[in-house]
Amino acid sequence: MPWNQPGGDNNQDPWGGGNRNRQGPPDLEQILKKLTGKLGGVGKGGGAGRAGSAGLLGLLVLGLILWVASGFYIVNEGERALVLRFGKFQSTADPGPHWHLPAPIEKVEIVDIDQVRSYSHRATMLTEDENIVDIELAAQYRIKDPVQFTFKVRDPEQTLRQAVESALREAVGKKKMDFVLNEGRPQIAAKTKELTQNMLDAYESGLIVTTVNLQQSQPPEQVQDAFNDAIKAREDNVRFVNEAEAYANGIVPQARGEAARITEQAAAYREQVIARSEGDAARFESLRTAYDKAPDVTRKRMYLETVESVLTQTSKVVVDASKNSSLMYLPLDKMISSKAAADAEEPDVGFQPGGFHIDSRPVAPSRSGVRPPRSTVRESR
């Protein structure tokens, strides 16, 4: 019957504790003594004692195997394992399976060196020209040296945050406000990254900054409207300059083309005048030769030709009245219209020797088809 069965003998305590109705817990010392005595009795008890010893040895061997197996570990790609022996760094394990002395002798700390961490910072800073700007910056970093990251600095990420803020203030404090707000943002981000990395290397933090982006740079909210007006005026100035340059780029080639055209026209006119002058000179020489041979005939011919060319340009008609002739019909309207057309053409009249103004071109009949005959023109000396 179990010792604690209801109705049974409650004094049958397996630990030899006597009456359980007494107050207080059992004596721990007595319990340990009885357990020690029983284990000793098992060892002296023949076959039963040997069986108990073999079972205890098996348990010890199994425990030893499990303890040794607990030292196996696997390092994934992109990670590094730091092996510590009694808390002191011993070695670094690369990706793959490894084994270390099980706890409490050695332990392993896994560090992910490929994970990209990010940090954002926003602050109000003073520029070189004593203006205030609001800066928002985002930085990305990862672990470069797991040993330095774990043991050299107490809080590497807090160190990085302080280094970024310090580097950003230095980069902004050496530049003017317009440079920070406009074209200088990439340069400030690059300078901040360089200064931050130098400080992290000096502290042996084991971190490397991969990217730094200046996400926002603007004046304080209190002066935002005035600053927007200034930016708009600056943009209008740039637009006007671009428009002026575009107009200049369009008008200058046109002016150059016009100048080239005028130069070509002047050269053509020059060649024309020279050719015409040479032709008039050659014509005069031929006329002088004819005049030397027959002065009277040449003089009369020149006179008649000159009068004919003059009268073809006028609306007057000269009729020989010495002869009694019947009434003739003259198309005066056509002759007048022919005179107006001839005036519009403005023939070139050159100076000829002898006081005559003659046309260098051959005389053509009038458009009306009426031309005064040579016999009707009187020579007046």
C-alpha positions as CSV (number, residue, x, y, z in Angstrom):
1,M,0.0,0.0,0.0
2,P,1.4,3.5,-0.8
3,W,2.5,5.4,2.1
4,N,0.2,8.3,1.3
5,Q,-2.9,6.2,0.5
6,P,-5.9,7.3,2.4
7,G,-6.7,5.0,5.3
8,G,-3.2,3.6,5.3
9,D,-0.4,4.2,7.6
10,N,0.7,7.7,7.3
11,N,3.8,7.0,9.2
12,Q,5.3,5.0,6.2
13,D,7.5,7.9,4.9
14,P,9.9,6.6,2.2
15,W,12.5,9.2,3.3
16,G,12.2,8.0,6.9
17,G,10.7,11.2,8.0
18,G,8.5,9.7,10.7
19,N,5.2,11.2,11.4
20,R,4.2,13.6,8.6
21,N,1.7,15.3,10.9
22,R,4.5,17.2,12.5
23,Q,4.9,20.8,11.5
24,G,7.8,22.1,9.3
25,P,9.7,20.7,6.2
26,P,11.8,17.5,6.4
27,D,15.4,17.7,7.4
28,L,17.5,18.1,4.2
29,E,20.6,16.8,5.9
30,Q,19.0,13.5,6.8
31,I,17.6,13.1,3.3
32,L,21.1,13.5,1.8
33,K,22.6,11.0,4.2
34,K,20.0,8.4,3.4
35,L,20.5,8.9,-0.4
36,T,24.2,8.5,0.0
37,G,23.8,5.3,2.0
38,K,21.5,3.8,-0.5
39,L,23.9,4.5,-3.4
40,G,26.7,2.9,-1.5
41,G,24.5,-0.1,-0.8
42,V,23.8,-0.5,-4.5
43,G,27.5,-0.5,-5.2
44,K,28.0,-3.3,-2.7
45,G,25.0,-5.3,-3.7
46,G,26.5,-7.7,-6.2
47,G,24.8,-8.0,-9.7
48,A,22.3,-5.4,-8.9
49,G,25.0,-3.0,-7.9
50,R,27.0,-3.6,-11.1
51,A,23.9,-2.9,-13.2
52,G,23.3,0.3,-11.5
53,S,26.9,1.4,-12.0
54,A,26.7,0.5,-15.8
55,G,23.5,2.6,-16.1
56,L,25.1,5.5,-14.3
57,L,28.2,5.3,-16.6
58,G,25.9,5.2,-19.7
59,L,24.2,8.4,-18.5
60,L,27.5,10.1,-18.0
61,V,28.7,9.0,-21.5
62,L,25.5,10.3,-23.1
63,G,25.8,13.5,-21.2
64,L,29.4,13.9,-22.4
65,I,28.4,13.3,-26.0
66,L,25.6,15.8,-25.8
67,W,27.9,18.3,-24.2
68,V,30.5,17.8,-27.0
69,A,27.9,18.0,-29.7
70,S,26.7,21.4,-28.3
71,G,29.9,22.9,-29.6
72,F,29.0,22.5,-33.3
73,Y,27.6,25.6,-35.0
74,I,27.1,27.0,-38.5
75,V,28.0,30.5,-39.7
76,N,25.8,31.7,-42.6
77,E,26.9,33.7,-45.6
78,G,27.4,37.3,-44.8
79,E,28.1,36.6,-41.1
80,R,31.1,36.2,-38.9
81,A,31.4,34.2,-35.7
82,L,33.5,35.5,-32.7
83,V,34.8,32.7,-30.4
84,L,35.2,33.7,-26.8
85,R,37.0,31.6,-24.2
86,F,36.0,32.5,-20.7
87,G,34.9,35.8,-22.1
88,K,38.1,36.6,-23.9
89,F,38.3,36.9,-27.7
90,Q,40.1,34.0,-29.4
91,S,39.3,33.8,-33.1
92,T,37.0,34.7,-35.9
93,A,35.1,32.1,-37.9
94,D,34.1,32.5,-41.5
95,P,30.9,31.1,-43.1
96,G,30.5,27.4,-42.8
97,P,30.3,24.6,-40.1
98,H,32.6,25.0,-37.1
99,W,33.1,23.6,-33.6
100,H,34.2,25.2,-30.3
101,L,34.7,24.0,-26.8
102,P,31.2,23.8,-25.3
103,A,30.0,26.1,-22.6
104,P,31.0,27.2,-20.1
105,I,34.5,27.1,-21.6
106,E,33.8,28.9,-24.9
107,K,30.9,30.6,-26.5
108,V,30.2,32.1,-29.9
109,E,28.7,35.5,-30.9
110,I,27.4,35.8,-34.5
111,V,27.7,39.2,-36.2
112,D,25.9,40.0,-39.4
113,I,28.4,42.1,-41.5
114,D,26.2,42.3,-44.7
115,Q,23.2,43.9,-43.1
116,V,22.8,47.6,-44.2
117,R,21.6,49.7,-41.4
118,S,20.2,53.3,-41.8
119,Y,20.2,56.4,-39.7
120,S,18.3,59.7,-40.2
121,H,19.2,63.0,-38.7
122,R,17.4,66.3,-38.8
123,A,18.7,69.5,-37.2
124,T,18.9,73.3,-37.5
125,M,22.4,74.5,-38.3
126,L,24.3,77.8,-38.7
127,T,26.0,78.5,-42.0
128,E,29.2,80.5,-42.7
129,D,27.3,83.7,-43.4
130,E,25.4,83.4,-40.1
131,N,22.1,82.1,-41.6
132,I,20.0,79.3,-40.2
133,V,19.0,76.3,-42.3
134,D,17.0,73.1,-41.6
135,I,18.9,70.0,-42.7
136,E,17.6,66.5,-43.0
137,L,20.2,63.7,-43.7
138,A,20.0,60.0,-44.1
139,A,23.0,57.7,-43.8
140,Q,23.4,54.0,-44.5
141,Y,26.2,51.9,-42.9
142,R,27.3,48.3,-42.2
143,I,29.8,46.5,-40.1
144,K,33.3,46.5,-41.5
145,D,35.2,44.8,-38.7
146,P,33.2,42.6,-36.3
147,V,36.0,42.4,-33.7
148,Q,36.2,46.2,-33.4
149,F,32.4,46.6,-33.6
150,T,32.0,44.1,-30.6
151,F,34.9,45.0,-28.4
152,K,36.5,48.4,-29.2
153,V,33.5,50.7,-28.6
154,R,30.8,50.3,-26.0
155,D,28.0,51.6,-28.3
156,P,29.2,51.8,-32.0
157,E,25.8,52.9,-33.4
158,Q,25.6,55.8,-30.9
159,T,29.1,56.7,-31.8
160,L,28.1,56.8,-35.5
161,R,25.1,59.1,-34.8
162,Q,27.3,61.5,-32.9
163,A,30.0,61.4,-35.7
164,V,27.4,62.1,-38.4
165,E,26.0,65.1,-36.6
166,S,29.4,66.5,-35.9
167,A,30.6,66.0,-39.5
168,L,27.4,67.5,-40.9
169,R,27.7,70.6,-38.7
170,E,31.3,71.1,-39.8
171,A,30.4,70.7,-43.5
172,V,27.5,73.1,-43.3
173,G,29.3,75.6,-41.1
174,K,32.0,76.2,-43.7
175,K,29.6,77.0,-46.5
176,K,27.2,79.9,-47.3
177,M,23.4,79.5,-47.2
178,D,22.9,79.8,-51.0
179,F,25.5,77.1,-51.6
180,V,23.9,74.8,-49.0
181,L,20.3,75.2,-50.3
182,N,21.1,74.9,-54.0
183,E,24.0,73.5,-55.9
184,G,26.1,72.5,-52.8
185,R,24.0,69.6,-51.5
186,P,26.0,66.8,-53.2
187,Q,29.3,68.3,-52.1
188,I,28.0,68.6,-48.5
189,A,26.8,65.0,-48.4
190,A,30.2,63.8,-49.8
191,K,32.1,65.9,-47.2
192,T,29.9,64.6,-44.4
193,K,30.5,61.0,-45.4
194,E,34.3,61.6,-45.5
195,L,34.5,63.3,-42.1
196,T,32.2,60.7,-40.5
197,Q,34.3,57.8,-41.8
198,N,37.5,59.4,-40.6
199,M,36.1,59.7,-37.1
200,L,34.8,56.1,-37.1
201,D,38.2,54.8,-38.2
202,A,39.9,56.9,-35.5
203,Y,37.5,55.4,-32.8
204,E,38.0,51.9,-34.2
205,S,34.2,51.4,-34.3
206,G,34.3,48.8,-37.0
207,L,31.6,50.6,-39.1
208,I,31.8,51.8,-42.6
209,V,29.4,54.4,-44.1
210,T,28.1,53.4,-47.5
211,T,25.9,56.3,-48.5
212,V,25.0,59.8,-47.2
213,N,22.1,61.6,-48.8
214,L,21.1,65.2,-48.0
215,Q,17.3,64.7,-48.3
216,Q,16.2,68.3,-47.4
217,S,17.8,71.7,-46.9
218,Q,15.6,74.7,-46.5
219,P,15.4,77.9,-44.5
220,P,13.4,78.0,-41.2
221,E,9.7,77.9,-41.5
222,Q,9.4,81.5,-40.2
223,V,11.1,82.9,-43.3
224,Q,10.0,80.4,-45.8
225,D,7.7,82.7,-47.7
226,A,10.3,85.4,-48.1
227,F,12.8,82.8,-49.2
228,N,10.4,81.4,-51.8
229,D,10.0,84.9,-53.2
230,A,13.8,85.3,-53.5
231,I,14.0,81.9,-55.2
232,K,11.3,82.9,-57.7
233,A,13.1,86.1,-58.5
234,R,16.4,84.2,-59.0
235,E,14.6,81.8,-61.3
236,D,13.1,84.7,-63.3
237,N,16.5,86.2,-63.6
238,V,17.9,82.9,-65.0
239,R,14.9,82.6,-67.4
240,F,15.4,86.2,-68.7
241,V,19.1,85.5,-69.2
242,N,18.3,82.3,-71.2
243,E,15.7,84.1,-73.3
244,A,18.3,86.9,-74.1
245,E,20.9,84.4,-75.0
246,A,18.4,82.5,-77.2
247,Y,17.5,85.8,-78.9
248,A,21.1,86.7,-79.4
249,N,21.8,83.2,-80.8
250,G,19.0,83.8,-83.3
251,I,19.7,87.4,-84.3
252,V,23.4,87.2,-84.6
253,P,23.5,84.6,-87.4
254,Q,20.7,86.4,-89.2
255,A,22.7,89.7,-89.0
256,R,25.8,87.9,-90.2
257,G,23.8,86.4,-93.1
258,E,22.4,89.8,-94.0
259,A,25.9,91.3,-93.9
260,A,27.2,88.6,-96.2
261,R,24.4,89.2,-98.6
262,I,25.0,92.9,-98.7
263,T,28.7,92.3,-99.3
264,E,27.9,89.9,-102.1
265,Q,25.6,92.5,-103.6
266,A,28.2,95.2,-103.4
267,A,30.8,93.0,-105.0
268,A,28.3,92.1,-107.8
269,Y,27.5,95.8,-108.3
270,R,31.1,96.6,-108.4
271,E,31.8,94.0,-111.1
272,Q,28.7,95.3,-113.0
273,V,29.9,98.9,-112.9
274,I,33.4,97.9,-114.0
275,A,32.1,95.8,-116.8
276,R,29.8,98.6,-118.0
277,S,32.5,101.2,-117.8
278,E,34.8,99.0,-119.8
279,G,32.1,98.4,-122.3
280,D,31.4,102.2,-122.6
281,A,35.1,102.8,-123.0
282,A,35.3,100.3,-125.8
283,R,32.2,101.7,-127.4
284,F,33.6,105.2,-127.2
285,E,36.9,104.0,-128.8
286,S,35.0,102.4,-131.7
287,L,32.9,105.5,-132.1
288,R,36.0,107.7,-132.1
289,T,37.5,105.6,-134.8
290,A,34.4,105.9,-136.9
291,Y,34.3,109.7,-136.3
292,D,37.9,110.0,-137.4
293,K,37.0,108.4,-140.7
294,A,33.7,110.2,-141.4
295,P,33.1,113.1,-139.0
296,D,30.0,114.6,-140.6
297,V,28.2,111.3,-141.0
298,T,29.1,110.1,-137.6
299,R,28.0,113.4,-136.0
300,K,24.7,113.4,-137.7
301,R,24.0,109.8,-136.9
302,M,24.8,110.4,-133.3
303,Y,22.5,113.4,-133.2
304,L,19.6,111.5,-134.8
305,E,20.1,108.5,-132.5
306,T,20.2,110.7,-129.4
307,V,17.1,112.7,-130.5
308,E,15.3,109.4,-131.3
309,S,16.1,107.9,-127.8
310,V,14.9,111.1,-126.1
311,L,11.7,111.4,-128.1
312,T,10.8,107.8,-127.4
313,Q,10.6,108.7,-123.8
314,T,8.2,111.6,-124.2
315,S,4.6,111.9,-125.1
316,K,5.3,114.7,-127.6
317,V,5.2,113.9,-131.3
318,V,7.1,115.9,-133.9
319,V,5.5,116.1,-137.3
320,D,7.1,117.5,-140.4
321,A,4.6,120.3,-141.3
322,S,6.5,121.4,-144.4
323,K,4.6,119.0,-146.5
324,N,0.9,119.3,-146.9
325,S,-0.5,116.0,-145.9
326,S,-3.9,114.7,-145.0
327,L,-5.0,114.4,-141.4
328,M,-3.3,111.5,-139.7
329,Y,-4.4,109.5,-136.8
330,L,-2.2,109.2,-133.8
331,P,-2.9,106.7,-131.0
332,L,-2.1,109.2,-128.2
333,D,-3.5,107.0,-125.4
334,K,-1.2,104.2,-126.3
335,M,1.7,106.5,-126.7
336,I,1.1,108.0,-123.2
337,S,0.8,104.6,-121.6
338,S,4.0,103.6,-123.3
339,K,5.7,106.7,-122.0
340,A,4.6,105.9,-118.4
341,A,5.9,102.4,-118.7
342,A,9.2,103.6,-120.0
343,D,9.5,106.1,-117.1
344,A,8.9,103.2,-114.7
345,E,11.7,101.2,-116.2
346,E,14.2,104.1,-115.8
347,P,16.7,103.2,-118.4
348,D,20.4,103.8,-117.6
349,V,21.6,106.8,-119.4
350,G,25.4,107.2,-119.6
351,F,27.5,110.2,-120.5
352,Q,28.9,110.1,-124.0
353,P,31.4,112.4,-125.6
354,G,30.1,115.3,-127.6
355,G,27.6,116.4,-125.0
356,F,25.1,113.7,-125.9
357,H,23.2,111.5,-123.3
358,I,22.7,108.2,-124.9
359,D,21.5,104.8,-123.6
360,S,24.1,102.1,-123.5
361,R,21.5,99.6,-124.5
362,P,19.9,99.4,-128.0
363,V,16.8,101.4,-128.5
364,A,13.7,99.2,-128.7
365,P,10.4,100.3,-130.3
366,S,7.6,101.5,-128.0
367,R,5.0,99.1,-126.8
368,S,2.3,100.9,-128.9
369,G,4.3,100.0,-132.0
370,V,4.4,103.7,-133.1
371,R,7.8,105.0,-133.5
372,P,8.5,108.4,-135.2
373,P,10.4,107.9,-138.4
374,R,13.9,109.3,-138.8
375,S,12.7,111.5,-141.7
376,T,10.3,113.3,-139.4
377,V,12.9,114.4,-136.9
378,R,14.4,117.7,-137.6
379,E,18.0,118.4,-136.7
380,S,18.4,121.6,-134.8
381,R,21.8,123.0,-134.4
